[in-house]
Amino acid sequence: MWDRIEELLGEFGVTPILSVIPDNRDKTLVVGRPGGNFWDRAQSWQRRGWTLGLHGYQHCYLTRKAGLYGRSAMSEFAGLPYEVQEIKLQNAIRIFHEHGIKPELWVAPAHSFDANTVDLLLKMGVHIINDGYAFYPYQDDRGMIWIPQQVGRFRNLPMGIWTVCFHFNLWDDEDFKRFRADLERFRPQIISVSDVLQICKRRQTWVHTGADRLLDAGLRIGRPLRESFKSTNWHGWSKSFRRPTRQ
């Protein structure tokens, strides 16, 4: 299925975010023998301008913490001591570097991480997080760029920049056909991470900034109500796209 998806992305000229687990130890994600050429392919994706993100370290949930944005009370990072998180992130980044891959952003398993995770990512040179709630990407006071991730399928939205997250592990032919149809329909609105970063550099109005922070704060306050929801298995890739709006 991934071979077909990769070919389709090339056909439509889409430059996605790919969420890569540096050292997968999650047995639910082991669907066959390891591909011997995986890291060679990963290098080819990065050469094509695709964005490779750290999807945690080993994708094993160790705590019952939801973290800053967690949608369920389970995490590979949230709630762990600073020093433990530091070792895990150092190992994750080392694996990427050993295989010639630059970790360009962070995508947390189960959307769950905490303030220590954010501090460590900044310390280690990762300045983009693909998570959170907002209408537009924004840069916080510490210099972290947040590209919100809150949509699981293509849809028309009246405003904003949105990441659409797909988990293709169990896709069948019908899922693939639907994806092709969506690409045909929404291709003019799909942009890359580099496009998003250029947009972030532009000065937004106080309306945009205020709306983003208000949405973000409101959903953080409501997080405890979501912690009992069943977690989604976070493995796959996502794409950023925006709905054209009048400025």
C-alpha positions in Angstrom: 0.0 0.0 0.0 2.8 2.4 0.8 4.4 1.8 -2.6 1.1 2.8 -4.2 0.8 5.9 -2.0 4.4 7.0 -2.6 3.8 6.7 -6.4 0.6 8.7 -6.1 2.2 11.5 -4.2 4.9 11.8 -6.9 2.2 11.8 -9.6 0.4 14.7 -7.9 3.6 16.5 -6.9 2.6 16.5 -3.2 5.4 17.0 -0.6 4.1 15.5 2.6 5.2 15.2 6.2 6.3 11.6 6.9 6.2 10.5 10.5 9.1 8.1 11.0 9.7 6.0 14.2 13.5 5.9 14.6 13.6 2.5 16.5 10.1 0.9 16.3 9.5 -1.5 19.2 5.7 -1.4 19.0 4.6 -4.9 18.1 1.3 -3.7 16.7 3.2 -1.9 14.0 5.3 -4.9 12.9 3.5 -6.1 9.8 6.4 -8.0 8.2 10.2 -8.3 8.0 12.1 -5.1 8.1 12.8 -3.6 4.7 16.5 -3.7 4.0 16.4 -0.5 2.0 14.2 1.6 4.3 16.7 4.3 5.2 17.8 4.6 1.6 14.2 5.3 0.6 14.0 7.7 3.5 17.0 9.6 2.1 15.3 9.7 -1.3 12.1 11.2 0.3 14.2 14.0 1.9 16.0 14.7 -1.3 12.6 15.1 -3.0 11.7 17.8 -0.5 9.4 15.7 1.7 9.6 16.6 5.4 10.7 13.8 7.7 9.5 14.1 11.3 10.6 12.2 14.5 7.6 10.1 15.4 8.7 9.6 19.0 11.5 7.2 19.6 10.3 3.6 19.9 6.5 4.1 19.9 6.0 2.4 23.2 3.6 4.0 25.7 5.2 4.2 29.2 2.9 6.5 31.1 -0.8 7.3 31.5 -0.2 11.0 30.9 -2.0 13.0 28.2 0.6 15.8 28.2 0.0 19.2 26.6 -2.3 18.2 23.8 -2.9 14.5 24.4 -6.2 13.1 23.3 -5.9 10.1 25.5 -4.0 9.3 28.7 -1.1 7.4 27.3 2.4 8.6 26.3 5.9 7.7 25.3 7.2 10.9 26.8 4.7 12.9 28.9 5.3 12.6 32.6 8.8 11.0 32.3 11.7 12.8 34.1 13.6 15.4 32.1 16.8 13.2 32.0 14.9 10.2 30.7 13.3 12.1 27.9 16.7 13.6 27.1 18.2 10.2 26.6 15.3 9.0 24.5 15.4 12.0 22.2 19.2 11.9 21.9 18.9 8.3 20.7 16.1 9.1 18.3 18.0 11.9 16.7 21.2 9.9 16.6 19.5 7.2 14.6 18.2 9.7 12.1 21.7 11.2 11.7 23.4 7.8 11.4 21.2 7.2 8.4 21.7 10.6 6.8 18.3 12.0 7.8 17.7 15.4 9.2 14.9 15.4 11.8 12.9 18.5 10.7 10.0 18.3 13.1 8.4 16.4 15.9 5.2 14.3 15.7 4.4 12.7 19.1 2.8 9.2 19.3 -0.7 9.7 20.6 -0.2 13.4 20.4 1.2 13.2 23.9 4.3 15.1 25.2 4.9 17.7 27.8 6.8 21.0 28.4 10.1 19.1 29.1 9.8 17.5 25.6 9.4 20.9 24.0 12.4 22.3 25.9 14.6 19.3 24.9 13.5 19.5 21.2 14.6 23.1 21.1 17.8 22.3 22.8 18.5 19.6 20.3 17.8 21.8 17.2 14.2 20.6 16.4 12.2 23.8 16.0 8.9 22.6 14.6 6.1 20.6 16.2 3.3 19.2 14.1 0.6 19.3 16.7 -1.7 21.5 18.7 -4.9 23.4 18.0 -5.0 26.7 16.1 -6.3 28.1 12.8 -2.8 29.0 11.6 0.7 27.9 12.4 2.5 30.2 14.9 5.8 30.7 16.6 5.7 30.8 20.4 7.8 33.0 22.7 10.6 30.3 22.9 11.0 30.1 19.1 9.1 26.8 18.6 7.0 26.8 15.5 3.7 25.0 15.9 1.9 23.5 12.8 -1.5 22.5 14.2 -2.8 18.9 13.6 -6.5 18.4 14.2 -8.0 17.0 11.0 -8.2 13.4 9.9 -9.7 13.7 6.5 -9.9 16.2 3.6 -12.7 18.7 3.9 -13.5 22.2 2.9 -12.8 24.7 5.8 -13.6 28.4 5.8 -10.2 29.6 7.0 -6.8 28.5 8.2 -4.0 26.1 7.5 -4.6 22.5 8.5 -2.6 19.3 8.6 -4.5 16.2 7.5 -3.3 13.1 9.2 -3.6 9.6 7.6 -2.9 6.2 9.0 -2.5 3.9 6.0 -1.6 0.7 7.9 -5.0 -1.0 7.3 -6.0 0.7 4.0 -7.7 -1.3 1.3 -8.4 -0.5 -2.4 -11.4 1.6 -1.5 -9.4 3.8 0.9 -6.8 4.2 -1.8 -9.4 5.2 -4.4 -10.9 7.8 -2.0 -7.4 9.2 -1.4 -6.8 9.6 -5.1 -10.1 11.3 -5.6 -9.3 13.7 -2.7 -5.9 14.5 -4.1 -7.5 15.4 -7.4 -10.0 17.6 -5.7 -7.8 19.4 -3.2 -4.4 19.5 -5.0 -4.6 23.2 -5.7 -4.9 23.8 -1.9 -2.1 21.5 -0.7 1.2 23.2 0.3 4.5 22.1 1.7 6.1 22.7 5.1 8.5 25.1 3.5 5.4 27.1 2.2 4.0 27.0 5.8 7.3 28.4 7.2 7.2 31.3 4.7 3.6 32.1 5.7 4.7 32.1 9.4 7.3 34.7 8.6 4.7 37.1 7.4 3.2 39.4 10.0 -0.3 38.1 10.9 -3.0 40.5 12.1 -4.0 40.6 15.8 -7.2 38.9 14.8 -5.4 35.8 13.5 -3.0 35.7 16.4 -5.7 36.2 19.0 -8.0 33.6 17.4 -5.2 31.0 17.4 -4.3 31.5 21.0 -7.9 31.6 22.1 -8.6 28.3 20.4 -5.4 26.7 21.7 -6.2 27.8 25.3 -9.8 26.7 25.1 -8.9 23.2 23.9 -6.1 22.8 26.5 -8.6 23.6 29.2 -11.0 21.0 27.8 -8.2 18.3 27.5 -9.1 16.4 30.7 -12.5 15.7 29.3 -10.9 13.9 26.4 -8.4 11.8 28.3 -10.8 8.9 28.7 -11.2 8.6 24.9 -9.6 5.6 23.3 -6.2 6.4 21.7 -5.7 6.4 18.0 -2.7 4.5 16.8 -0.4 7.3 15.5 1.6 5.9 12.7 1.6 7.2 9.2 2.1 10.5 7.5 0.3 13.8 7.1 0.1 16.7 4.7 -0.3 20.4 5.3 -2.8 22.3 3.2 -4.7 25.5 3.4 -8.0 26.8 2.3 -7.5 30.0 0.3 -8.8 33.0 2.2 -9.1 36.7 1.4 -6.4 38.7 3.2 
